Amino acid sequence: MAKVKYSFAVAILLTIAVSQAAAQWAPLASDANAQKRIEWWREARFGLFIHWGLYAIPARGEWVQWNEQIPTSEYAKLIEQFHPEHFNAQKWAQTAKDAGMKYVVLTSRHHDGFALFDDPGSDFTAMKSAAHHDFLADYVKAVRDQGLRVGLYYSPLDWRFPGYFFPDLYMDSAVALRDQYRRQISELATNYGKLDILWFDGGGNEWLGFGGVHFNGRWEGRAPDKPYTGKFDWQDNQVIGLLREKQPNIIINDRTDAAADFRNREGDGALGKFDNQTPWELCTTIVEGGWGYQEDAKVKSLAQLLRLLITTAGRDGNFLLNVGPRPDGEINPPQVERLQEVGAWLKQNGESIYATRGGPWLPGDYGVSTHRDKSVYLHILNKPDSGTVVLPQLRARILRMATLTGDSVSYEQDERHTKIKVPPAEADVVDVIVKIELAEPWDTSAVVPVDSDKGLLH
């Protein structure tokens, strides 16, 4: 993930990473199958992200090699220590299932170049490590056995190749990196059965090193509005074309130059605004810290995670929550416990999240709303002092309101407003949910602004 600290060597590149992180990466797919392939993902709403690799051993996050400028030859020695004796893919998959997640995305290879899968063309893989094992094969089978969708993260970026950062100066290195990218994507698409998601990071001609710095009498950062004009090209359309040929129903994110199925927002603070026109996903960490394992990282509170899940769904997005397993392959127990707590909440309230769309009411001081067919779910995240939520009238007849347990909720309507008496709840309840039954299905394209947008909760 895009997490970099300042140092002498990375100051310019950090500027580029920050500017590109907020950019629109790729066009959205518009082929005949595009809408159909994204349907299951929109309904799933909630997934597990897993960052795991050699960087778990030093336990200082997935960017440890770059942040600390560890020479590639020295970092590569970690391969001799990579023997996760407690790795159990079935436990990972069960954890995701217990959390109420519908899909899982694992880092098949991060920016350090270490692959969790077998690649005969590389010496930097789990098969060549002390473990001598293809962890990806176990992962895919375990996730599939739990009835979950299988996703793989893959980074074309590889810090071992200077051609990534200076492709025109080190063209042979850049071409070798591109060859590795094409070969490994082909292996992933061929050797592990049906895949549902390929989650790219660090690719695309406009990301980080490609065009990030250029030489004009001196090295300087490229302005965000100026595209890369060098001689190198990832040839993403060819690689993704090969991927889609082998995996016709796979969906991909927007971090290559090829047409994407969904967009990414990264980190708690990137929650952003309502968008029901573009499939999008908020990805963030379960801990206060990096994506890879950090020994003393504090687990976020249940309330914080539930608010992120609820407010993401209310903005019509998916929520991908990351864990970073330890070097021995286990997910830290406090993280597992927190995921189980989220799962317990979803067992009671999941109908207001799964297979819903955001709206009809836009986010506001009250919280957010979701809907499915004739049902609207009002998520009251901030109970007003008056005990009554006042919202603009819907252009649909309301039949009744009730809690998810079936208790009636009092409400009044006039020509302009609907006034809803907030049901009683325990003081520590994060979300009071009111189910509103309409006489006819709500048109997802129709949204209703509220009086304030201060409900953009982060």
Buried (B, 14 or more C-beta within 10 A) or exposed (E): BBBBEEEEEBEBBBBBBEBBBEEEBBEBBEEEEBEEBBEBBBBBBBBBBBBBBBBBBBBBBBBBBBBEEBEBEEBBEBBEEBBBEEBBBBBBBBBBBBBBBBBBBBBBBBBBBBBBBBBEEBEBBBBBBEBEBBBBBBBBBBBBEBEBBBBBBBBBBBBBBBBBBBBBEBBEBBBBBBEBBBBBBBBBBEBBEEBBBBBBBBBBBBBBBBBBBBEEEEEEBBEBEEEBEBEBBBBBEEBBEBBBEBBEEBBBBBBBBBBBBBBBBBBBEBBBEBBBEEBBBBBBBBBEBBBBBBEEBEBBEBEBBBBBBBBBBBBBBBBBBBBBBBBEBBBBEEBBEBBBBBBBBBEEBBBBBBBBBBBBBBBBBBBBBBBBEBBBBBBBBEBEEEEBBBBBEBEBEBEEBBBBEEEEBEBEEEEEEBBBBBBEBEEEEBBBBBBBEBEEEBEBEEBBEBEEEEBBBE
